[in-house]
Structures are given as C-alpha cells and as structure tokens.
Amino acid sequence: MRVRPWIGATLAVWLFPAVFAPVAGAETWLDLILRANELRQRGEYAHSERLYRAALEAEAGRSALHAASILTNLGGLFQDQGRYREAEPLLEQALTLAEGAIPDSTQAATCLHNLGMLYLAQGRYAEAEPAVRRALARRERIFGADDLEVAASLAALGRITVAAARWVEAESCYRRALAIRQRHLGPYDAATARTVNDLAELFRAQRRYAEAEPLYRSALAAARKSLGLDHADCATLWNNLASSLYGRGRYAEAESSWLRALAIFEAKLGPQSPNVAMVLNNLGELRRYERRYEEAEALLGRALAIRERELGMKHPEVAVSANHLGRVLFEAKRYPEADALYRRALVILESHSAAARPELAVVLENLGELRRAERRRIEAEGFYSRALAAAEQTLGREHPALAPLLDAHARLLGELGRKAEARNLAARARGIRALGPSAAGSIDLRDLQRRP
C-alpha cells in the first residue's frame, strides 16, 4: 500500500545567505520569489514558474548565491510537477554556483541535499546516497553533530536506506534525527512528529505493524496538538496509519482512517488535490482486495482523473494510477483494457530520465502476469526478464522485494519447460529470503512504488 511522507518534507529551500547584505534592488527579486513560493504552495505552477523566471532576470549578475537560490526554488517547482529532466540541470547549476561562491558553505550543502532528494524521488538511490552523505558531512562539519540541518540530512539518508532495505542503518538515522529534533524543538513540533512518522514508515516497510501503529498515533497526537485537528498534515498521518492497519488485516479501521484523511484533504485542499487522489487510490486498493471491482474502478478512475488534471498527463503519479486501475481490470478479467492502461503507464515511466525504478519493474511484472494469463508465455517471459533487470538496477541483486518476482519468473520458466533456469531463479529467491528476517522476506515489489 502506497502512502505519503510528510507534506513539504522533500526540499530544503533558502532565499538569500546571511553572509551577504541585500544590495540595491535585491528586494525586487526577493519579492518575486516569495510570491512564487506562495503560488507554488497553492498549486498554481504556471504562474509560479513565471515569477521564478522573472526573479532570475531581475537578479541577473548581482550574486551567484542569489541566483543559486532562485534556481533551487525553480528546480523544486519542476520536481513537484514530476518534470525531473528539467529540474536536474537547474539544481546542478545551483550547486555549481554555490560551491563556486563559497566552497564548503551551508548553501552548497543545501544544494547537495536538494539534488540528492531529486535523485531519491526518481528512485536513483545509487546517486542519491552520495549526494546526501556529502551534504550530511558538510553540515556536521559546519554546525556540529547536534543541529537541525544535520537532522534533515539524517532523515533523508534514512529514506534512502529504507529503499535499499538496510533496515538497521535506516533506524539509526531516524533515531538520531528524532533525538536532535526532540532536544531542539520538543516532542510536539511538526518536524519531530515528521520523524516519528518516518520511523513508523520504516517499521511498516518491515511488516512490524505492531511497533508502527503506536508511533503513527504518537505522531498524529503531536501534529494535532501543534497544527490543529484538521490540518492537512494530520490527514497525511491518518492515511499512513490506515495503511499500517490495512497491513494488519484491520480493514474496517483502515477504511475509517482513510475516510478521515479524505474528508480533511477535501476540506482543506479541495476535491481536486493530488492528496485527495492519494487517498482515493488507497481506498480503491482496499476495494480491489475485497473484490468490489466496480467501486474500486470508480475510486481509482477518479484518482487518475485528478492526477491527470493537476499534475499533467506525463507525471509519474499518473503512471502509478494507470497501473493500479489496470490491476483492477486485470483481476476483473478485462484484459484488453488492463493492457492499455499498463502500456500507458510503461510509456510514461520510460519517458523519464531514471527509467530503472520500482514503478517500472512493477508495471513490467504486471504485463508479464497479464501475458501469462493470456497464455502468451513467450511474451510474458520477456516482460518478467525486463522487470527483474529494472528491479536489480534500482534495488540491487539481494533486495528482499526481488524474491516474489523471482518466484513468479521461475514458475513461468517451468511452464515453458526451462526447468534448470526455473530452479536457479527459485533457489536465488530462497537465498534472498535467507539473508534477512522473515518479515522482510514477505516484501513485494509493489510495496516499493514511489510515494507522492
């Protein structure tokens, strides 16, 4: 079940460095960037982009750090929209400018952090990790180990190591970040609650639901106290708690929590918000599990329509929604319609710069399963092979999520009479499961799709 991390936790944004006094006219670009940020928060992306570009022109030539700040914000805007290819050169240019102006500066560390988060959003974990580690090292050197900037980098590193199933390291990162935030901000600050949520997400990823649930409830209590009962961040936590309850088979409680999240998001962000689409997607998955396919189709269809309208037709989340809806139609044995949606998702994901990512492997696996159901086994084998290659490139060869895919591929090879290859893949799946705790061995690749 896909869930959403804390709202607004992706990018660290800075406006102008304290080491420079604003020069004449600097208020103009700063005013533009502040207005652009407000529009970005409201989802008015086109207007926000125009203001960021106007700020870049207004600032031109005055300060490399000012320009880096604007580029960071513009890159973040593109990342919000899934325009990763456009965001990456902007964030790289911001890093070059910041490092050129003041080597080993706080601004350069922020740019490194942001670039790492962009890689993480795309599933490019091998590139995300060194960028975030470099940012962490700089922040520890500049601020010391007990600083809120260090906590932000630790939390980011925790998300990367979760994706790599390096559970012990991830827990260490989150607990360090949590200790720093508790010391500086107290137990009820939103940032503290965010880290508690991250730790709960780690436990949920390992199927440690009994440990995750009280953490979600603690984070929810803190967020409600610091932000108010109906804040959108509280809705995020209701959504995440619901996903944990779903994992424990407590479906009625999960549905109730998702409905609470949905009501808050619709009231605070409007019925067309991508956050609303996220919850609709999860409710649709619940209905799919219950085999209530007509209701699932309606919920997932609405989620897809929202994402198309709000994020654009080529956004990765549109691909995720198309894939989920395709899954419902596949289980309802509406194979041609499922095929069309799977292929649409595949085209979208392959159009992005980091095509080897968990979502791509999921879609390829689903296409393989569909071809197998259609008794087109040779085509199915091709899709399973491509899914395995994509998963290995993203996650490595020993990630626990590969085991179910290896088993499915082995069964198909057995049906094709390729017994030796089937035995090799089945043995490899057993070996992966033997590497870690039994809970990790049950992870399915579909659990690793990108979170909005």
Number of C-alpha atoms within 10 A of each C-alpha: 19 20 23 16 21 21 15 9 13 19 23 17 15 16 17 19 14 7 6 10 9 15 9 8 11 17 13 13 23 21 13 20 25 16 15 27 21 12 17 20 12 12 19 14 20 12 13 24 21 14 22 25 18 18 24 22 12 18 20 13 10 14 18 18 25 27 24 29 27 28 26 28 27 27 29 27 26 18 21 21 18 23 20 23 15 14 23 21 14 21 26 19 17 30 26 18 23 27 21 14 16 13 13 16 17 19 26 25 27 27 32 28 28 31 29 29 30 25 21 23 22 23 24 23 23 17 15 24 22 15 21 29 19 16 29 25 15 20 26 17 12 16 13 13 16 17 17 20 23 25 26 27 28 24 26 30 27 29 25 25 20 22 23 19 22 13 19 12 14 25 21 15 21 26 20 20 27 25 17 21 26 17 13 13 14 14 20 19 18 23 24 24 30 25 27 26 27 28 26 29 27 26 21 22 23 20 20 18 22 14 14 25 23 14 22 26 19 18 29 27 18 22 27 20 14 15 16 13 15 17 18 24 25 27 31 26 30 26 31 32 31 31 29 27 22 19 17 16 11 13 17 13 15 25 20 14 21 25 19 18 28 25 19 22 26 17 13 14 17 13 15 17 20 24 26 24 28 26 30 25 27 26 25 27 24 21 20 23 14 11 14 15 19 14 15 26 22 14 21 29 19 19 28 27 19 23 26 18 13 19 21 16 15 20 22 28 29 26 27 28 26 25 29 28 28 29 26 24 22 21 15 15 13 13 18 13 14 25 20 14 22 27 18 18 27 24 14 19 25 14 13 17 13 17 20 23 25 27 29 28 31 27 29 25 26 25 28 27 22 25 20 17 14 11 11 13 19 14 14 25 22 16 23 26 18 18 29 20 16 21 24 19 18 24 24 14 16 18 23 28 27 24 26 19 25 24 19 18 27 26 18 22 21 15 13 13 11 13 14 12 14 22 16 13 20 21 16 19 22 16 14 20 23 13 13 15 11 13 13 21 22 15 21 15 20 18 16 21 20 20 14 18
